[in-house]
Amino acid sequence: MNIFEKRESNVRSYCRSFPAIFHRAKGSIVYSDSGKEYIDFIAGAGALNYGHNNDYIKEQVMLYLDADAITHGLDFYTSAKEKFLTKFSENVLISKHLDYRIQFCGSTGTNAVEAALKLARKIKKRTGIFSFMGGYHG
């Protein structure tokens, strides 16, 4: 029994049909530890938009980390968030005459479910939640 079978949850699905161990990626290609190349059709999070290890993004992340910038600010005010909000306002909202507010959500399905529950409770003024076990997102 390998470490994945021994320690990971049985909820896993992709790895059951794709038992390769991936160790690096560039663009839309992921590489297994045996050297085989695969096109990443799963393409989660930023990999979908920019590919794995996009050179420009990688450079900017390294500059940010080298500056000892904040890597997790929760919902605190940070200089990175200030810069983003300013650019987004100038380039998207103001140019399109929109007066919207922005919500920063987490990057997980659990965060999405939590936000949806909070919104539903607030709008409907109810507290009860119907749920089930074994779902993929929390």
WODA-V345550 format. One record per backbone hydrogen bond with DSSP energy under -1.0 kcal/mol. CO is the residue of the C=O (numbers start at 1). NH is the residue of the N-H. E is the energy in kcal/mol with one decimal. If there is no record, write none. Layout:
# WODA-V345550
co=CO nh=NH e=E
co=CO nh=NH e=E
This chain:
# WODA-V345550
co=2 nh=6 e=-2.2
co=3 nh=7 e=-2.5
co=4 nh=8 e=-2.2
co=14 nh=18 e=-1.2
co=21 nh=33 e=-2.8
co=24 nh=31 e=-3.0
co=26 nh=29 e=-2.1
co=27 nh=52 e=-3.5
co=28 nh=40 e=-3.5
co=29 nh=26 e=-2.4
co=30 nh=38 e=-2.5
co=31 nh=23 e=-2.4
co=31 nh=24 e=-1.2
co=32 nh=35 e=-2.1
co=36 nh=32 e=-2.6
co=38 nh=30 e=-2.7
co=39 nh=41 e=-1.4
co=44 nh=47 e=-1.6
co=45 nh=48 e=-1.1
co=46 nh=50 e=-2.6
co=47 nh=51 e=-1.3
co=52 nh=27 e=-2.7
co=54 nh=58 e=-3.1
co=55 nh=59 e=-2.2
co=56 nh=60 e=-2.4
co=57 nh=61 e=-2.7
co=58 nh=62 e=-2.3
co=59 nh=63 e=-2.2
co=60 nh=64 e=-2.3
co=61 nh=65 e=-2.7
co=62 nh=66 e=-2.8
co=63 nh=67 e=-1.2
co=64 nh=69 e=-1.7
co=65 nh=68 e=-2.0
co=73 nh=76 e=-3.5
co=78 nh=82 e=-2.4
co=79 nh=83 e=-2.4
co=80 nh=84 e=-2.4
co=81 nh=85 e=-2.9
co=82 nh=86 e=-2.2
co=83 nh=87 e=-2.5
co=84 nh=88 e=-3.0
co=85 nh=89 e=-2.5
co=86 nh=90 e=-2.5
co=87 nh=91 e=-3.0
co=88 nh=92 e=-2.3
co=88 nh=93 e=-1.6
co=89 nh=94 e=-3.3
co=93 nh=98 e=-2.9
co=94 nh=97 e=-1.6
co=108 nh=112 e=-1.8
co=109 nh=113 e=-2.6
co=110 nh=114 e=-2.7
co=111 nh=115 e=-2.6
co=112 nh=116 e=-2.3
co=113 nh=117 e=-2.5
co=114 nh=118 e=-2.4
co=115 nh=119 e=-2.4
co=116 nh=120 e=-2.7
co=117 nh=121 e=-2.6
co=118 nh=122 e=-2.2
co=119 nh=123 e=-2.8
co=120 nh=124 e=-2.6
co=121 nh=125 e=-1.4
